[in-house]
Amino acid sequence: MNITELTVHELQEKLKNKELKITDITKAYVERINEKEKDVQAFVTPLTEEATKQAQDIQSKIENGENMGDLAGIPIGIKDNLCTKGIKTTCSSKMLENFIAPYSATVVEKLDDENMIDLGKLNMDEFAMGGSTEYSYFKKTKNPWNLKKVPGGSSGGSAAAVAANMVPWALGSDTGGSIRQPSSFCGVVGLKPTYGLVSRYGLVAFASSLDQVGPITKDVQDSAMLLNIIAGHDEKDTTSSNRPKIDYTKCLKNDVKGLKIGVPKEFFADGINEEVKQSLKNAIEKYKELGAKIEEFSLDIANYSLATYYIIACAEASSNLGRFDGIRYTYRAPEFKNLKEIYKKSRSQGFGAEVKRRIILGTYVLSSGYYDAYYKKAQKVRTLVMNEFNKAFEKYDVILTPTSPTVAFDIGSKSNNPLEMYLSDICTVSVNVAGLPGISIPCGVDKEGMPIGMQLIGNKFCEETILNAAYTFEQAIKFRENYKPEFKNS
């Protein structure tokens, strides 16, 4: 039995039947990290020694008869923009290279309440700005399916660590597709919850009206389990929705008979790779076999989502990153003559090129004379996008699209072409603009054996619908049983 290939619900079953101990599981993952990290480069701050000690403590308490909870001792990886008390939280930036968080994010506190074990902080594009995890200050994470390919981004470290079996599941954040796109590239399951369902308190903000924390897992059942833990109202987050608690695992019925699935033709137009299109067409046929009702329709306002997203996201980033000034807890330039030079040199040296690009763009669209022409207009278009989705959900339960227009691309092939990199988000950004839930699940591979992701979009707070639709498809095609990363170097 290879412990690290098991899902979390399988690990729970083994623990329940006393086939495994907490210490066995943690030891297996620590050994896996030691074996694969040199190739994958998924961790900014590994916590393997701390995890080993914590596993021993939890195992001792269990053996002494203490009730520790169903997820006690289950390891997890955490994206490095979620604050963890007493541990570095760098956002993969030189600006926060030595920042040790004085408090934990609400979602991290919820993991701690379950006595889960943090295996480490995972690599990402700097301040979550990027689609390939090539914009990290520390390292470039590789895709476990092919080490010459990107894992996607910005949650590339989280997706790669799950795909490489270095963690059983992980937390990521999604501003314009940063959970779903890397999950697609790495052949795992990534869920972006409805805006407001999961607390953002302690998530280092990129674009506050778009950011959302969510799970990256090996299968849909694990995704539902982790959502159970992290979802819920938080008085420390004013955008947090106060809704009744739901057990998302109970919605996994393995039945989609009568489910109405809308397929927007704009998401299958030019620019979508032919192998991706074919894989999605096969998935649509599978849904028909399973009893779902499929209909093509037009969602033309989605064509404006990408431009809308980048105006709003960059404007909010410009505002949010103003706090990183070299004065308080961030990097400070070693040489300066006056206050103005502290700001200028610290920010010039502390931020990478992509972050600077977005700050400059955001400052421009918020500036006098341009605010109405760009930012205000983008907010109006955002309302139109929301309205268009609302109309679609009057007719359909789920909207089905590709997660990404392509499979994972070669490292270095787009990092010097920002516009081409931005187009990688074309299928995912509209979900964030409208505040909707979306899930990416693997639906096949291309001729080179690289995973292809399918995105299922639901109406607001309808995670149960998309989770069941994803689960039913997953059970039908059994992707994990048929395909696994090969760590190819070609």
PEJOBEL-V221732 format. One record per pair of residues at least 24 apart in sequence whose C-alpha atoms are under 6 Angstrom apart, sorted by sequence separation. I is the first residue (numbers start at 0). J is the second residue. If there is no record, write none. Layout:
BEGIN
I,J + I,J
END
This chain:
BEGIN
129,153 + 153,177 + 154,178 + 158,182 + 190,214 + 223,247 + 402,426 + 435,459 + 152,177 + 223,248 + 127,153 + 155,181 + 189,215 + 188,215 + 188,216 + 124,153 + 152,181 + 188,217 + 123,153 + 151,181 + 187,217 + 188,218 + 123,154 + 150,181 + 22,54 + 123,155 + 260,292 + 263,295 + 21,54 + 22,55 + 92,125 + 123,156 + 197,230 + 258,291 + 259,292 + 260,293 + 261,294 + 262,295 + 263,296 + 264,297 + 91,125 + 122,156 + 150,184 + 196,230 + 197,231 + 256,290 + 257,291 + 258,292 + 261,295 + 263,297 + 90,125 + 121,156 + 150,185 + 174,209 + 198,233 + 256,291 + 263,298 + 90,126 + 121,157 + 174,210 + 200,236 + 255,291 + 21,58 + 173,210 + 173,211 + 172,211 + 172,212 + 74,115 + 76,117 + 79,120 + 171,212 + 172,213 + 198,239 + 317,358 + 71,113 + 73,115 + 74,116 + 75,117 + 76,118 + 78,120 + 79,121 + 171,213 + 70,113 + 71,114 + 72,115 + 73,116 + 74,117 + 75,118 + 76,119 + 77,120 + 78,121 + 170,213 + 195,238 + 71,115 + 72,116 + 77,121 + 91,135 + 92,136 + 170,214 + 195,239 + 196,240 + 313,357 + 317,361 + 91,136 + 169,214 + 170,215 + 195,240 + 317,362 + 406,451 + 169,215 + 168,215 + 314,361 + 168,216 + 313,361 + 385,433 + 402,452 + 21,72 + 402,453 + 401,453 + 402,454 + 401,454 + 400,454 + 399,454 + 399,455 + 398,455 + 398,456 + 397,456 + 397,457 + 50,116 + 50,118 + 307,377 + 47,118 + 46,118 + 46,119 + 45,119 + 44,119 + 44,120 + 43,120 + 42,120 + 43,121 + 42,121 + 43,122 + 41,121 + 42,122 + 41,122 + 300,384 + 76,166 + 75,166 + 77,169 + 78,170 + 75,168 + 76,169 + 77,170 + 78,171 + 75,169 + 105,200 + 104,200 + 104,201 + 41,140 + 40,140 + 39,140 + 39,141 + 206,312 + 206,315 + 206,316 + 205,316 + 41,156 + 41,160 + 82,201 + 81,201 + 305,425 + 81,202 + 80,202 + 80,203 + 106,229 + 304,429 + 272,404 + 32,165 + 271,404 + 272,405 + 31,165 + 261,395 + 260,395 + 259,395 + 262,398 + 28,165 + 259,396 + 260,397 + 261,398 + 262,399 + 260,398 + 3,164 + 250,463 + 251,467 + 250,467 + 254,471 + 253,471 + 184,406 + 209,431 + 184,407 + 95,329 + 94,329 + 94,330 + 194,434 + 193,434 + 193,435 + 193,436 + 192,436 + 191,436 + 191,437 + 190,438 + 189,438 + 189,439 + 176,427 + 188,439 + 219,470 + 176,428 + 188,440 + 175,428 + 94,349 + 186,441 + 93,349 + 175,431 + 149,407 + 148,408 + 179,439 + 148,409 + 149,410 + 147,409 + 148,410 + 147,410 + 186,450 + 184,450 + 193,459 + 193,460 + 183,451 + 183,452 + 144,484 + 146,486 + 143,484 + 144,485 + 145,486 + 146,487 + 147,488 + 144,486 + 145,487 + 146,488 + 143,486 + 145,488
END
